[in-house]
Amino acid sequence: MKHLIAWSLVILLGGQSAVLARAFDKQKLMALDPLCTQRITHQSAAFQNDRLWANLGLGVALLTVIWNNSGGMSNDAKLGNLTQGFTLLTTGGILYFTSGDPVVQKDMLRDLDLKGIEAEEVAYSILKYNAARSKVARENSSMILMATGLGYTWLTSIATSASQSYKDVMYLSAAYYFLQGIWAYLNPGQNEKDMDKIDQAVGAN
């Protein structure tokens, strides 16, 4: 039964990420260093570490804002500030303890209890899917950023009643968004880079 599940995953993920677009010697997966199964574990650990530091940073920032703005505020304002900070902190805490895709994938691969080439093929499919999804998300984000920059530029140019100093700030913001979008579009994420190296190593490019 577990083999049926494993091959269903290979077909499902492969269909979504074009993992079977070109045949290659599957045995080459066993020569990778690290193996695809080990890379799944690494991705899970990196996801958890990044999430930890992101939430810690958010928590410290929120506590700093709340502390610095406590003096001279009305009791109503203090309560509003604290409740908003509490909401964001609890949201960050809940999200931290909720399993993300990389953690779910690692646990799923472990629970299947596959060995050898079967485990590596399923892990390869997962990595291929992650890279494909990362590429789509990156390109979509870059388009949004570039569109935002162009939109800011156009709206600022037709805002005849705005002061020139404020318009200059908006033009700088527009340039920042647009350039950030170009950078994101031209720079693949680490998952994509790693997947390209894996494909080159196994002859799947």
Secondary structure as a PSIPRED ss2 file (coil, helix, strand):
# PSIPRED VFORMAT (PSIPRED V4.0)

   1 M C   1.000  0.000  0.000
   2 K H   0.000  1.000  0.000
   3 H H   0.000  1.000  0.000
   4 L H   0.000  1.000  0.000
   5 I H   0.000  1.000  0.000
   6 A H   0.000  1.000  0.000
   7 W H   0.000  1.000  0.000
   8 S H   0.000  1.000  0.000
   9 L H   0.000  1.000  0.000
  10 V H   0.000  1.000  0.000
  11 I H   0.000  1.000  0.000
  12 L H   0.000  1.000  0.000
  13 L H   0.000  1.000  0.000
  14 G H   0.000  1.000  0.000
  15 G H   0.000  1.000  0.000
  16 Q H   0.000  1.000  0.000
  17 S H   0.000  1.000  0.000
  18 A C   1.000  0.000  0.000
  19 V C   1.000  0.000  0.000
  20 L C   1.000  0.000  0.000
  21 A C   1.000  0.000  0.000
  22 R C   1.000  0.000  0.000
  23 A C   1.000  0.000  0.000
  24 F C   1.000  0.000  0.000
  25 D C   1.000  0.000  0.000
  26 K H   0.000  1.000  0.000
  27 Q H   0.000  1.000  0.000
  28 K H   0.000  1.000  0.000
  29 L H   0.000  1.000  0.000
  30 M H   0.000  1.000  0.000
  31 A H   0.000  1.000  0.000
  32 L C   1.000  0.000  0.000
  33 D C   1.000  0.000  0.000
  34 P C   1.000  0.000  0.000
  35 L C   1.000  0.000  0.000
  36 C H   0.000  1.000  0.000
  37 T H   0.000  1.000  0.000
  38 Q H   0.000  1.000  0.000
  39 R H   0.000  1.000  0.000
  40 I H   0.000  1.000  0.000
  41 T H   0.000  1.000  0.000
  42 H H   0.000  1.000  0.000
  43 Q H   0.000  1.000  0.000
  44 S H   0.000  1.000  0.000
  45 A H   0.000  1.000  0.000
  46 A H   0.000  1.000  0.000
  47 F H   0.000  1.000  0.000
  48 Q H   0.000  1.000  0.000
  49 N H   0.000  1.000  0.000
  50 D H   0.000  1.000  0.000
  51 R H   0.000  1.000  0.000
  52 L H   0.000  1.000  0.000
  53 W H   0.000  1.000  0.000
  54 A H   0.000  1.000  0.000
  55 N H   0.000  1.000  0.000
  56 L H   0.000  1.000  0.000
  57 G H   0.000  1.000  0.000
  58 L H   0.000  1.000  0.000
  59 G H   0.000  1.000  0.000
  60 V H   0.000  1.000  0.000
  61 A H   0.000  1.000  0.000
  62 L H   0.000  1.000  0.000
  63 L H   0.000  1.000  0.000
  64 T H   0.000  1.000  0.000
  65 V H   0.000  1.000  0.000
  66 I H   0.000  1.000  0.000
  67 W H   0.000  1.000  0.000
  68 N H   0.000  1.000  0.000
  69 N C   1.000  0.000  0.000
  70 S C   1.000  0.000  0.000
  71 G C   1.000  0.000  0.000
  72 G C   1.000  0.000  0.000
  73 M C   1.000  0.000  0.000
  74 S C   1.000  0.000  0.000
  75 N H   0.000  1.000  0.000
  76 D H   0.000  1.000  0.000
  77 A H   0.000  1.000  0.000
  78 K H   0.000  1.000  0.000
  79 L H   0.000  1.000  0.000
  80 G H   0.000  1.000  0.000
  81 N H   0.000  1.000  0.000
  82 L H   0.000  1.000  0.000
  83 T H   0.000  1.000  0.000
  84 Q H   0.000  1.000  0.000
  85 G H   0.000  1.000  0.000
  86 F H   0.000  1.000  0.000
  87 T H   0.000  1.000  0.000
  88 L H   0.000  1.000  0.000
  89 L H   0.000  1.000  0.000
  90 T H   0.000  1.000  0.000
  91 T H   0.000  1.000  0.000
  92 G H   0.000  1.000  0.000
  93 G H   0.000  1.000  0.000
  94 I H   0.000  1.000  0.000
  95 L H   0.000  1.000  0.000
  96 Y H   0.000  1.000  0.000
  97 F H   0.000  1.000  0.000
  98 T C   1.000  0.000  0.000
  99 S C   1.000  0.000  0.000
 100 G C   1.000  0.000  0.000
 101 D H   0.000  1.000  0.000
 102 P H   0.000  1.000  0.000
 103 V H   0.000  1.000  0.000
 104 V H   0.000  1.000  0.000
 105 Q H   0.000  1.000  0.000
 106 K H   0.000  1.000  0.000
 107 D H   0.000  1.000  0.000
 108 M H   0.000  1.000  0.000
 109 L H   0.000  1.000  0.000
 110 R H   0.000  1.000  0.000
 111 D H   0.000  1.000  0.000
 112 L H   0.000  1.000  0.000
 113 D C   1.000  0.000  0.000
 114 L C   1.000  0.000  0.000
 115 K C   1.000  0.000  0.000
 116 G H   0.000  1.000  0.000
 117 I H   0.000  1.000  0.000
 118 E H   0.000  1.000  0.000
 119 A H   0.000  1.000  0.000
 120 E H   0.000  1.000  0.000
 121 E H   0.000  1.000  0.000
 122 V H   0.000  1.000  0.000
 123 A H   0.000  1.000  0.000
 124 Y H   0.000  1.000  0.000
 125 S H   0.000  1.000  0.000
 126 I H   0.000  1.000  0.000
 127 L H   0.000  1.000  0.000
 128 K H   0.000  1.000  0.000
 129 Y H   0.000  1.000  0.000
 130 N H   0.000  1.000  0.000
 131 A H   0.000  1.000  0.000
 132 A H   0.000  1.000  0.000
 133 R H   0.000  1.000  0.000
 134 S H   0.000  1.000  0.000
 135 K H   0.000  1.000  0.000
 136 V H   0.000  1.000  0.000
 137 A H   0.000  1.000  0.000
 138 R H   0.000  1.000  0.000
 139 E H   0.000  1.000  0.000
 140 N H   0.000  1.000  0.000
 141 S H   0.000  1.000  0.000
 142 S H   0.000  1.000  0.000
 143 M H   0.000  1.000  0.000
 144 I H   0.000  1.000  0.000
 145 L H   0.000  1.000  0.000
 146 M H   0.000  1.000  0.000
 147 A H   0.000  1.000  0.000
 148 T H   0.000  1.000  0.000
 149 G H   0.000  1.000  0.000
 150 L H   0.000  1.000  0.000
 151 G H   0.000  1.000  0.000
 152 Y H   0.000  1.000  0.000
 153 T H   0.000  1.000  0.000
 154 W H   0.000  1.000  0.000
 155 L H   0.000  1.000  0.000
 156 T H   0.000  1.000  0.000
 157 S H   0.000  1.000  0.000
 158 I C   1.000  0.000  0.000
 159 A C   1.000  0.000  0.000
 160 T C   1.000  0.000  0.000
 161 S C   1.000  0.000  0.000
 162 A C   1.000  0.000  0.000
 163 S C   1.000  0.000  0.000
 164 Q H   0.000  1.000  0.000
 165 S H   0.000  1.000  0.000
 166 Y H   0.000  1.000  0.000
 167 K H   0.000  1.000  0.000
 168 D H   0.000  1.000  0.000
 169 V H   0.000  1.000  0.000
 170 M H   0.000  1.000  0.000
 171 Y H   0.000  1.000  0.000
 172 L H   0.000  1.000  0.000
 173 S H   0.000  1.000  0.000
 174 A H   0.000  1.000  0.000
 175 A H   0.000  1.000  0.000
 176 Y H   0.000  1.000  0.000
 177 Y H   0.000  1.000  0.000
 178 F H   0.000  1.000  0.000
 179 L H   0.000  1.000  0.000
 180 Q H   0.000  1.000  0.000
 181 G H   0.000  1.000  0.000
 182 I H   0.000  1.000  0.000
 183 W H   0.000  1.000  0.000
 184 A H   0.000  1.000  0.000
 185 Y H   0.000  1.000  0.000
 186 L H   0.000  1.000  0.000
 187 N C   1.000  0.000  0.000
 188 P C   1.000  0.000  0.000
 189 G C   1.000  0.000  0.000
 190 Q H   0.000  1.000  0.000
 191 N H   0.000  1.000  0.000
 192 E H   0.000  1.000  0.000
 193 K H   0.000  1.000  0.000
 194 D H   0.000  1.000  0.000
 195 M H   0.000  1.000  0.000
 196 D H   0.000  1.000  0.000
 197 K H   0.000  1.000  0.000
 198 I H   0.000  1.000  0.000
 199 D H   0.000  1.000  0.000
 200 Q H   0.000  1.000  0.000
 201 A H   0.000  1.000  0.000
 202 V H   0.000  1.000  0.000
 203 G C   1.000  0.000  0.000
 204 A C   1.000  0.000  0.000
 205 N C   1.000  0.000  0.000
